[in-house]
Amino acid sequence: MKVLYVGNILPMEIVNQLGLSVAGKKYENSLAKALDTILNGNLDIVSVTSSGRNLGNYELFAGKKYRQTVHIKLPILGDVIRTIHFFSILLWWSVLNIKQKKFVLILNSPFGVCLSALAMKVL
């Protein structure tokens, strides 16, 4: 069983650099760490945060890497591009884990991300 966690998750080092709210990020990090422990490392993480920076492939905790969707600061086009990018990440993740039971856990994400996950369920 594989689980894809989708949320506004960021490593605490970056949260401190950007001066973001620490409480919400600690909650998401703790939740992801607990899920990863329960699932024996079968948790993949995608961050859809709109921090506006290319944060690269940092580790969230103890070797657990995450992917981040692109963010463009254009009102409508930015959301469309983020949705398309997330859809491609979700499609690739589904193909890689085709023989396993898959779950997508969406927490605190934009409508386009939720719609992409729903579209993948229908397909």
Biotite code that builds the C-alpha atoms (Angstrom):
import biotite.structure as struc

atoms = struc.array([
    struc.Atom([0.000, 0.000, 0.000], chain_id="A", res_id=1, res_name="MET", atom_name="CA", element="C"),
    struc.Atom([1.281, 3.438, -0.992], chain_id="A", res_id=2, res_name="LYS", atom_name="CA", element="C"),
    struc.Atom([-0.011, 6.772, 0.283], chain_id="A", res_id=3, res_name="VAL", atom_name="CA", element="C"),
    struc.Atom([0.531, 10.156, -1.347], chain_id="A", res_id=4, res_name="LEU", atom_name="CA", element="C"),
    struc.Atom([0.310, 13.016, 1.154], chain_id="A", res_id=5, res_name="TYR", atom_name="CA", element="C"),
    struc.Atom([-0.556, 16.358, -0.433], chain_id="A", res_id=6, res_name="VAL", atom_name="CA", element="C"),
    struc.Atom([-0.451, 19.536, 1.616], chain_id="A", res_id=7, res_name="GLY", atom_name="CA", element="C"),
    struc.Atom([1.310, 22.801, 2.391], chain_id="A", res_id=8, res_name="ASN", atom_name="CA", element="C"),
    struc.Atom([4.140, 21.005, 4.140], chain_id="A", res_id=9, res_name="ILE", atom_name="CA", element="C"),
    struc.Atom([7.635, 22.486, 4.351], chain_id="A", res_id=10, res_name="LEU", atom_name="CA", element="C"),
    struc.Atom([10.788, 21.627, 6.312], chain_id="A", res_id=11, res_name="PRO", atom_name="CA", element="C"),
    struc.Atom([11.101, 23.629, 9.519], chain_id="A", res_id=12, res_name="MET", atom_name="CA", element="C"),
    struc.Atom([14.384, 25.212, 8.343], chain_id="A", res_id=13, res_name="GLU", atom_name="CA", element="C"),
    struc.Atom([12.558, 26.821, 5.417], chain_id="A", res_id=14, res_name="ILE", atom_name="CA", element="C"),
    struc.Atom([9.595, 27.828, 7.591], chain_id="A", res_id=15, res_name="VAL", atom_name="CA", element="C"),
    struc.Atom([12.023, 29.716, 9.835], chain_id="A", res_id=16, res_name="ASN", atom_name="CA", element="C"),
    struc.Atom([13.806, 31.303, 6.845], chain_id="A", res_id=17, res_name="GLN", atom_name="CA", element="C"),
    struc.Atom([10.554, 32.561, 5.342], chain_id="A", res_id=18, res_name="LEU", atom_name="CA", element="C"),
    struc.Atom([9.064, 33.637, 8.672], chain_id="A", res_id=19, res_name="GLY", atom_name="CA", element="C"),
    struc.Atom([5.909, 31.538, 8.241], chain_id="A", res_id=20, res_name="LEU", atom_name="CA", element="C"),
    struc.Atom([3.540, 30.340, 10.954], chain_id="A", res_id=21, res_name="SER", atom_name="CA", element="C"),
    struc.Atom([5.317, 27.602, 12.872], chain_id="A", res_id=22, res_name="VAL", atom_name="CA", element="C"),
    struc.Atom([2.317, 25.917, 14.539], chain_id="A", res_id=23, res_name="ALA", atom_name="CA", element="C"),
    struc.Atom([0.584, 24.767, 11.353], chain_id="A", res_id=24, res_name="GLY", atom_name="CA", element="C"),
    struc.Atom([3.806, 23.565, 9.768], chain_id="A", res_id=25, res_name="LYS", atom_name="CA", element="C"),
    struc.Atom([4.773, 21.621, 12.913], chain_id="A", res_id=26, res_name="LYS", atom_name="CA", element="C"),
    struc.Atom([1.362, 19.930, 12.818], chain_id="A", res_id=27, res_name="TYR", atom_name="CA", element="C"),
    struc.Atom([1.757, 18.881, 9.177], chain_id="A", res_id=28, res_name="GLU", atom_name="CA", element="C"),
    struc.Atom([5.339, 17.710, 9.728], chain_id="A", res_id=29, res_name="ASN", atom_name="CA", element="C"),
    struc.Atom([4.336, 15.673, 12.789], chain_id="A", res_id=30, res_name="SER", atom_name="CA", element="C"),
    struc.Atom([1.381, 14.155, 10.931], chain_id="A", res_id=31, res_name="LEU", atom_name="CA", element="C"),
    struc.Atom([3.537, 13.202, 7.949], chain_id="A", res_id=32, res_name="ALA", atom_name="CA", element="C"),
    struc.Atom([6.247, 11.731, 10.197], chain_id="A", res_id=33, res_name="LYS", atom_name="CA", element="C"),
    struc.Atom([3.689, 9.642, 12.122], chain_id="A", res_id=34, res_name="ALA", atom_name="CA", element="C"),
    struc.Atom([2.088, 8.420, 8.885], chain_id="A", res_id=35, res_name="LEU", atom_name="CA", element="C"),
    struc.Atom([5.473, 7.500, 7.468], chain_id="A", res_id=36, res_name="ASP", atom_name="CA", element="C"),
    struc.Atom([6.265, 5.510, 10.608], chain_id="A", res_id=37, res_name="THR", atom_name="CA", element="C"),
    struc.Atom([2.909, 3.712, 10.569], chain_id="A", res_id=38, res_name="ILE", atom_name="CA", element="C"),
    struc.Atom([3.202, 2.938, 6.835], chain_id="A", res_id=39, res_name="LEU", atom_name="CA", element="C"),
    struc.Atom([6.814, 1.724, 7.128], chain_id="A", res_id=40, res_name="ASN", atom_name="CA", element="C"),
    struc.Atom([8.151, 4.340, 4.721], chain_id="A", res_id=41, res_name="GLY", atom_name="CA", element="C"),
    struc.Atom([5.410, 3.919, 2.099], chain_id="A", res_id=42, res_name="ASN", atom_name="CA", element="C"),
    struc.Atom([4.476, 7.592, 2.239], chain_id="A", res_id=43, res_name="LEU", atom_name="CA", element="C"),
    struc.Atom([5.283, 9.956, -0.626], chain_id="A", res_id=44, res_name="ASP", atom_name="CA", element="C"),
    struc.Atom([4.888, 13.693, -0.068], chain_id="A", res_id=45, res_name="ILE", atom_name="CA", element="C"),
    struc.Atom([3.954, 16.527, -2.423], chain_id="A", res_id=46, res_name="VAL", atom_name="CA", element="C"),
    struc.Atom([3.921, 20.119, -1.234], chain_id="A", res_id=47, res_name="SER", atom_name="CA", element="C"),
    struc.Atom([1.580, 22.547, -2.984], chain_id="A", res_id=48, res_name="VAL", atom_name="CA", element="C"),
    struc.Atom([2.627, 25.553, -0.940], chain_id="A", res_id=49, res_name="THR", atom_name="CA", element="C"),
    struc.Atom([2.608, 28.900, -2.663], chain_id="A", res_id=50, res_name="SER", atom_name="CA", element="C"),
    struc.Atom([5.716, 30.179, -0.934], chain_id="A", res_id=51, res_name="SER", atom_name="CA", element="C"),
    struc.Atom([6.957, 31.662, -4.199], chain_id="A", res_id=52, res_name="GLY", atom_name="CA", element="C"),
    struc.Atom([10.417, 30.164, -4.005], chain_id="A", res_id=53, res_name="ARG", atom_name="CA", element="C"),
    struc.Atom([12.024, 27.232, -5.710], chain_id="A", res_id=54, res_name="ASN", atom_name="CA", element="C"),
    struc.Atom([12.787, 25.247, -2.595], chain_id="A", res_id=55, res_name="LEU", atom_name="CA", element="C"),
    struc.Atom([14.294, 22.219, -4.323], chain_id="A", res_id=56, res_name="GLY", atom_name="CA", element="C"),
    struc.Atom([14.537, 18.751, -2.812], chain_id="A", res_id=57, res_name="ASN", atom_name="CA", element="C"),
    struc.Atom([15.014, 19.270, 0.894], chain_id="A", res_id=58, res_name="TYR", atom_name="CA", element="C"),
    struc.Atom([14.401, 16.600, 3.480], chain_id="A", res_id=59, res_name="GLU", atom_name="CA", element="C"),
    struc.Atom([11.393, 16.912, 5.752], chain_id="A", res_id=60, res_name="LEU", atom_name="CA", element="C"),
    struc.Atom([12.715, 14.512, 8.369], chain_id="A", res_id=61, res_name="PHE", atom_name="CA", element="C"),
    struc.Atom([15.308, 11.731, 8.577], chain_id="A", res_id=62, res_name="ALA", atom_name="CA", element="C"),
    struc.Atom([15.879, 11.215, 4.865], chain_id="A", res_id=63, res_name="GLY", atom_name="CA", element="C"),
    struc.Atom([12.258, 11.729, 3.735], chain_id="A", res_id=64, res_name="LYS", atom_name="CA", element="C"),
    struc.Atom([12.292, 13.889, 0.616], chain_id="A", res_id=65, res_name="LYS", atom_name="CA", element="C"),
    struc.Atom([9.308, 15.665, -0.884], chain_id="A", res_id=66, res_name="TYR", atom_name="CA", element="C"),
    struc.Atom([8.295, 17.151, -4.231], chain_id="A", res_id=67, res_name="ARG", atom_name="CA", element="C"),
    struc.Atom([6.969, 20.652, -4.621], chain_id="A", res_id=68, res_name="GLN", atom_name="CA", element="C"),
    struc.Atom([4.665, 21.918, -7.343], chain_id="A", res_id=69, res_name="THR", atom_name="CA", element="C"),
    struc.Atom([5.714, 24.970, -9.330], chain_id="A", res_id=70, res_name="VAL", atom_name="CA", element="C"),
    struc.Atom([4.449, 28.365, -8.287], chain_id="A", res_id=71, res_name="HIS", atom_name="CA", element="C"),
    struc.Atom([4.020, 31.297, -10.633], chain_id="A", res_id=72, res_name="ILE", atom_name="CA", element="C"),
    struc.Atom([2.766, 34.642, -9.333], chain_id="A", res_id=73, res_name="LYS", atom_name="CA", element="C"),
    struc.Atom([0.145, 35.189, -12.042], chain_id="A", res_id=74, res_name="LEU", atom_name="CA", element="C"),
    struc.Atom([-3.443, 35.169, -10.737], chain_id="A", res_id=75, res_name="PRO", atom_name="CA", element="C"),
    struc.Atom([-5.190, 32.569, -12.906], chain_id="A", res_id=76, res_name="ILE", atom_name="CA", element="C"),
    struc.Atom([-2.344, 31.159, -14.980], chain_id="A", res_id=77, res_name="LEU", atom_name="CA", element="C"),
    struc.Atom([-0.372, 30.274, -11.845], chain_id="A", res_id=78, res_name="GLY", atom_name="CA", element="C"),
    struc.Atom([-3.213, 28.129, -10.511], chain_id="A", res_id=79, res_name="ASP", atom_name="CA", element="C"),
    struc.Atom([-3.687, 26.406, -13.868], chain_id="A", res_id=80, res_name="VAL", atom_name="CA", element="C"),
    struc.Atom([0.019, 25.615, -14.160], chain_id="A", res_id=81, res_name="ILE", atom_name="CA", element="C"),
    struc.Atom([0.171, 24.317, -10.569], chain_id="A", res_id=82, res_name="ARG", atom_name="CA", element="C"),
    struc.Atom([-2.853, 22.092, -11.251], chain_id="A", res_id=83, res_name="THR", atom_name="CA", element="C"),
    struc.Atom([-1.323, 20.692, -14.450], chain_id="A", res_id=84, res_name="ILE", atom_name="CA", element="C"),
    struc.Atom([2.003, 20.088, -12.693], chain_id="A", res_id=85, res_name="HIS", atom_name="CA", element="C"),
    struc.Atom([0.301, 18.322, -9.787], chain_id="A", res_id=86, res_name="PHE", atom_name="CA", element="C"),
    struc.Atom([-1.734, 16.210, -12.216], chain_id="A", res_id=87, res_name="PHE", atom_name="CA", element="C"),
    struc.Atom([1.493, 15.108, -13.937], chain_id="A", res_id=88, res_name="SER", atom_name="CA", element="C"),
    struc.Atom([3.083, 14.265, -10.558], chain_id="A", res_id=89, res_name="ILE", atom_name="CA", element="C"),
    struc.Atom([-0.022, 12.296, -9.573], chain_id="A", res_id=90, res_name="LEU", atom_name="CA", element="C"),
    struc.Atom([-0.127, 10.465, -12.907], chain_id="A", res_id=91, res_name="LEU", atom_name="CA", element="C"),
    struc.Atom([3.568, 9.536, -12.678], chain_id="A", res_id=92, res_name="TRP", atom_name="CA", element="C"),
    struc.Atom([3.146, 8.387, -9.051], chain_id="A", res_id=93, res_name="TRP", atom_name="CA", element="C"),
    struc.Atom([0.186, 6.213, -10.108], chain_id="A", res_id=94, res_name="SER", atom_name="CA", element="C"),
    struc.Atom([2.178, 4.646, -12.929], chain_id="A", res_id=95, res_name="VAL", atom_name="CA", element="C"),
    struc.Atom([5.135, 3.910, -10.644], chain_id="A", res_id=96, res_name="LEU", atom_name="CA", element="C"),
    struc.Atom([2.849, 2.236, -8.091], chain_id="A", res_id=97, res_name="ASN", atom_name="CA", element="C"),
    struc.Atom([0.465, 0.566, -10.531], chain_id="A", res_id=98, res_name="ILE", atom_name="CA", element="C"),
    struc.Atom([0.483, -2.831, -8.811], chain_id="A", res_id=99, res_name="LYS", atom_name="CA", element="C"),
    struc.Atom([-0.053, -1.501, -5.301], chain_id="A", res_id=100, res_name="GLN", atom_name="CA", element="C"),
    struc.Atom([-3.119, -0.254, -3.522], chain_id="A", res_id=101, res_name="LYS", atom_name="CA", element="C"),
    struc.Atom([-2.963, 3.548, -3.586], chain_id="A", res_id=102, res_name="LYS", atom_name="CA", element="C"),
    struc.Atom([-4.424, 6.298, -1.414], chain_id="A", res_id=103, res_name="PHE", atom_name="CA", element="C"),
    struc.Atom([-4.143, 10.067, -1.796], chain_id="A", res_id=104, res_name="VAL", atom_name="CA", element="C"),
    struc.Atom([-4.425, 12.125, 1.380], chain_id="A", res_id=105, res_name="LEU", atom_name="CA", element="C"),
    struc.Atom([-5.147, 15.779, 0.608], chain_id="A", res_id=106, res_name="ILE", atom_name="CA", element="C"),
    struc.Atom([-4.837, 18.271, 3.432], chain_id="A", res_id=107, res_name="LEU", atom_name="CA", element="C"),
    struc.Atom([-5.308, 22.021, 3.102], chain_id="A", res_id=108, res_name="ASN", atom_name="CA", element="C"),
    struc.Atom([-4.869, 22.160, -0.669], chain_id="A", res_id=109, res_name="SER", atom_name="CA", element="C"),
    struc.Atom([-6.307, 24.317, -3.481], chain_id="A", res_id=110, res_name="PRO", atom_name="CA", element="C"),
    struc.Atom([-9.391, 23.321, -5.471], chain_id="A", res_id=111, res_name="PHE", atom_name="CA", element="C"),
    struc.Atom([-7.406, 22.464, -8.612], chain_id="A", res_id=112, res_name="GLY", atom_name="CA", element="C"),
    struc.Atom([-5.330, 19.928, -6.703], chain_id="A", res_id=113, res_name="VAL", atom_name="CA", element="C"),
    struc.Atom([-8.458, 18.268, -5.311], chain_id="A", res_id=114, res_name="CYS", atom_name="CA", element="C"),
    struc.Atom([-10.037, 18.276, -8.762], chain_id="A", res_id=115, res_name="LEU", atom_name="CA", element="C"),
    struc.Atom([-6.921, 16.631, -10.260], chain_id="A", res_id=116, res_name="SER", atom_name="CA", element="C"),
    struc.Atom([-7.057, 13.850, -7.688], chain_id="A", res_id=117, res_name="ALA", atom_name="CA", element="C"),
    struc.Atom([-10.740, 13.342, -8.389], chain_id="A", res_id=118, res_name="LEU", atom_name="CA", element="C"),
    struc.Atom([-10.066, 13.212, -12.134], chain_id="A", res_id=119, res_name="ALA", atom_name="CA", element="C"),
    struc.Atom([-7.423, 10.534, -11.588], chain_id="A", res_id=120, res_name="MET", atom_name="CA", element="C"),
    struc.Atom([-9.965, 8.483, -9.614], chain_id="A", res_id=121, res_name="LYS", atom_name="CA", element="C"),
    struc.Atom([-12.403, 8.655, -12.530], chain_id="A", res_id=122, res_name="VAL", atom_name="CA", element="C"),
    struc.Atom([-9.718, 7.756, -15.063], chain_id="A", res_id=123, res_name="LEU", atom_name="CA", element="C"),
])
